Structures are given as structure tokens and as C-alpha cells.
Amino acid sequence: MGVYHISGGNKLSGQLRVYGAKNAILPILASVILNAGESVIHNCPNISDTCISIKILEDIGCKVAYDGETMVVDSSVADVCSVSAELMREMRSSFIFLGGLLGRFHKVNISYPGGCELGARPIDLHLKALKQMGTEIREEHGFIICEAKRLIGTHINLDLPSVGATENIMLTAALAEGETKLTNAAKEPEIEDLEAFLNGMGADVRGAGTDTIVIRGVKKLHSVEHTVMPDRIAAGTFLVAAAITGGKVLLTEARPEHLYPVTSRLIEAGCKIASEDSTVYLEAPTELRPIEFLRTRPHPGFPTDMQPQIMSLLSLAQGVSIISETVFESRSKHIAELRRMGADIIVAPDGTTFIIKGVRKLHGATVESKDLRGGAALILAGLAAEGDTTVLGSKHVERGYDQIEKSLKDLGGNIRYEA
Ligand code: EPZ
């Protein structure tokens, strides 16, 4: 497992292209199984979750070529309807392959994804929806075995707007008989990108980005070419990198409208933001202002995937900020590590409300990344801290950022990666 060595104090400034979105490419790679043809996907982020997805596709029998930017998948000869327990353990979001496999083969053998650093991560909403569409589900020795003689469209109302459940239902319904109406659907931009990809294959999906999605099943899908949307969470992370170091950054190939929930809060913290068609510019204030109350919510609320990063920023604001994490029950493993750097953060008894008292300075320390976004938050804190910081556990960060150390170095950060 690699480490990041950071010497804090440099003001970051410069320009950065926003690469393809991790949370868009994963459901898209699960969808390629549906078309039994060729899928050409541009702007594929070169991250470890992409590599694990390629392994899953190859295990299923797909032929995959990837040059670090464009991926070509031939799924015409795919004939295996299972995902190995090892790969599920390596990447719990492999559960998104359930919908692609079920839609194509009408049977799937996949292990329970299990919890992770963020909490229990249940899958009850996924399984309940698939049963409603005619899937028989049994559990054996930690495996979920799904079989469906016929997949029939129906009305599915989600108890909560789960991103993964919305995506698995879209994939399962694409080739099902009849119409599936999904209400209380997740509205994340990645869902819209998935709809565009599925319709590019000849599916009939409408309404992504709203809370009602209608999928009319078609008989067959065909080859497709698609460019993945930019990663709004990576973009938000680099905006915070500039904000926390008192610098400025211009992001290109971004989608400003995807970032409004984040940029509106960065403005509240004192940053200057200017957005145009595909660029977002941020200039940090001389003094960061606290945010009285911030609650993470499903899109278009403030994204939970930016909670650790903005917590690092608010650790240096001049005043008290309160964050309420409403999506995951234990997205707080980065707090103890930030405290090692001198942050003054209290976790309320409910375990999901955090009181951040800004300090004048953070100091360098050896800290450990426990999950993807928590690791990014520790790197951001190291860039602003006085002295040297070592962030252990790079494998978490590599899951969702394409060489984060290179991006930050290009902006003037003093950071290096040691394998
Ligand atoms: C997706 O995870 C993202 N992952 C997460 O990003 C993101 O944090 C999350 O959506 C919320 O936006 C990918 O897209 C690969 P959910 P997902 O189902 O689909 C509960 C990152 O850092 N729930 O919307 O797993 C669940 O426990 C990652 O990039 C059920 O109760 O999230 C959670 O509390 C982390 N039953 C809430 O819903 C279910 O059947 C939101 O989960 C499913 C979910």
C-alpha cells in the first residue's frame, strides 16, 4: 500500500482538466453486458475501480481493450453470469453488475457486497425491486442467486432515493417486458449519464435527473459510443485544494451545473467562484469563513462524497461550523486523523453531527486514509498544514482519483507518492 508525502504551505494555482466520473463509469461498464455488441467509451477515468471493473467484464467473457482514456468492450461472447467473491470484496460497488447480468442472462450468482468504512450499505431496496419484476432470489453461503423466467415491467417506488438501486433497476428494466415506472428515484447527474448510455444502445429510458424514471423494455440493444461525464466530486476536491491553500484554480471540461451544491457552499466560506460553459474558476479568500450548518443530502443537495473534503476546509475557517451527515451512518473515520493534525472537531452523540471549531493552523502528522474521500480530505489538510504530512493507505484514494498527486503537483502542491 503506497503513501503520500506532503510538505504544506504552497498556495495552489493553475488549470486542471476534469477527467471522467468514477460514479458514472461503473454503472456504464455494468450496462455494456446488455447489448451483446461493441461499446466504445471515451473519457474513462484511469482509476483502480475501472481496472477492477475490467477484470469483472473479462471474467464474464467480454473482450476489453483500454488505453487509459478510451475503452472498447465486445460483450457479444459474454457467457458467465457471476461475479467472484474476491472481486466483490475488492470493490463493493461491483454490485451494480447485478442489473446488467440479470437483464442479459436472467440469472446471476453474486456475493453479498457487505458493509464498508461508511456503514452497513444494505441492498434491501435493490432486491425488493428485482423481486417485483419477477426475480426469484435465494441466498446461499453468502451468495445471492437470482433467476427470472421473465422480467416484467412494473411500478417500483423506492423507500429512499438510492443511487445504486436506481441504476440496477434501470439496467434490469432495459430489456424487460413492458414498462417500468420508477418513483422516488435518485437524481444524481451520473443517473442521467447512464440514461444517455442506455438510450445510445437503443434502450427507451426517460426522466433521469428527476424523481420519476420510465423505462420501456425493448427486445434488443446494439453497439454504442459514449463519452463519460466529468467527475463532479474530483472537481469539487480540486476546488477545495485551491481554497484550503489560499490559491486559485481554473477547472476545464467541467459541468458547472453539477457543482452548484458544492460551489454555493464554497462561496459561503468566502471563495470567489466564476463559472462558464465548461469551466469553473475559484479564488480563495484571505480568511475562510465558517458554514453555520451544512447537511449532506441526495442530489441536488450537498453531496456526501464531498463531506470529508469540506470538513478539512472548515477546520481552518475562523469560527464554528456544523455538518450533519444524513446519507451514511459512519462517514466519520477521517475525523480522528484530522485531529492528529490539530483540527478541533467534536462528534455529537448521534454520531453523524460534527462540530468543527476552526483553528489558525493545522500541523503536519502521519495520518491514515480509511476510505476514498476521507483519504482525499487528509491530503487536502496536508497541503495546508505547517510542516510535513504522510498519508498512509493510498489504495483507498487510488480507487477514485487518477494520480491525485500528479494533479496537485501540477497545481504547485508539494506532494509525492511512494509505492
Ligand atoms: C453511490 O453509492 C456512490 N457510489 C457513492 O459514492 C455515493 O456516496 C452514494 O451513491 C450516495 O450518493 C457509486 O456510485 C459507485 P446509495 P450507493 O444506495 O449506490 C441506503 C464515493 O465516495 N441504502 O444511494 O451505494 C444506504 O445505506 C462513493 O464515490 C439502503 O438502505 O449509495 C445509504 O445510507 C461512496 N438500502 C443510502 O441508502 C439499499 O438497498 C444511500 O445509498 C440501498 C441503499
Residues whose N, C-alpha, C, O or C-beta is under 5 A from the ligand:
A	BS01	EPZ	N23 L26 S93 R121 P122 I123 D124 L125 H126 P161 S162 V163 G164 A165 T304 D305 V327 F328 L372 R373
